[in-house]
Amino acid sequence: MRPVRARGRGDVSTVEAIARYVAALGGQIQISAVFGDDLYILRGTDTHAA
């Protein structure tokens, strides 16, 4: 993924930028990985939308 440039804050990942946007709307991002029949829900830290 190419990083997204945030003014005055340096580079942020695309996922982080989307997570902040979703958090600002009151939601949260959920990322999952599927390996065959196994589903793993990946959890991260809270980014506290500005």
The 8 nearest C-alpha neighbors of each residue, nearest first, counted from 0:
[[1, 2, 13, 12, 14, 3, 11, 15],
 [0, 2, 3, 13, 12, 11, 4, 10],
 [3, 1, 12, 11, 13, 10, 0, 4],
 [2, 4, 11, 13, 12, 10, 5, 1],
 [3, 5, 10, 9, 6, 2, 11, 8],
 [6, 4, 8, 9, 10, 7, 3, 11],
 [7, 5, 8, 4, 9, 10, 3, 11],
 [6, 8, 9, 5, 4, 10, 11, 3],
 [7, 9, 5, 6, 10, 4, 11, 3],
 [10, 8, 5, 7, 4, 11, 6, 3],
 [11, 9, 4, 2, 3, 5, 8, 12],
 [12, 10, 3, 2, 15, 4, 13, 16],
 [13, 11, 2, 15, 14, 3, 16, 10],
 [12, 14, 16, 15, 2, 3, 17, 11],
 [13, 15, 17, 12, 16, 18, 11, 19],
 [16, 14, 18, 12, 13, 17, 19, 11],
 [15, 17, 13, 19, 14, 18, 12, 20],
 [16, 18, 20, 14, 19, 15, 21, 13],
 [19, 17, 15, 21, 20, 16, 28, 22],
 [20, 18, 48, 22, 16, 17, 21, 23],
 [19, 21, 17, 23, 18, 22, 16, 24],
 [20, 22, 18, 24, 26, 23, 19, 27],
 [23, 21, 26, 25, 19, 24, 27, 20],
 [24, 22, 20, 25, 21, 48, 19, 26],
 [23, 25, 21, 22, 26, 20, 19, 27],
 [26, 24, 22, 23, 21, 27, 20, 48],
 [27, 25, 22, 21, 24, 28, 23, 18],
 [26, 28, 22, 21, 29, 18, 25, 19],
 [29, 27, 18, 30, 21, 26, 22, 17],
 [28, 30, 27, 31, 41, 40, 42, 43],
 [31, 29, 41, 40, 28, 32, 42, 39],
 [30, 32, 40, 39, 41, 29, 33, 38],
 [31, 33, 39, 38, 40, 34, 30, 41],
 [32, 34, 38, 37, 35, 39, 31, 36],
 [35, 33, 37, 36, 38, 32, 39, 31],
 [34, 36, 37, 33, 38, 32, 39, 31],
 [35, 37, 34, 38, 33, 39, 32, 31],
 [38, 36, 34, 35, 33, 39, 32, 40],
 [39, 37, 33, 32, 34, 40, 36, 31],
 [40, 38, 32, 31, 41, 33, 37, 34],
 [39, 41, 31, 30, 42, 32, 38, 29],
 [42, 40, 30, 31, 39, 43, 29, 32],
 [41, 43, 40, 44, 29, 30, 31, 28],
 [44, 42, 45, 41, 46, 29, 30, 28],
 [43, 45, 46, 42, 47, 41, 15, 18],
 [44, 46, 47, 43, 48, 27, 18, 22],
 [45, 47, 48, 44, 19, 18, 15, 22],
 [48, 46, 45, 49, 19, 22, 23, 44],
 [49, 47, 19, 23, 22, 46, 20, 18],
 [48, 47, 23, 19, 46, 22, 20, 16]]
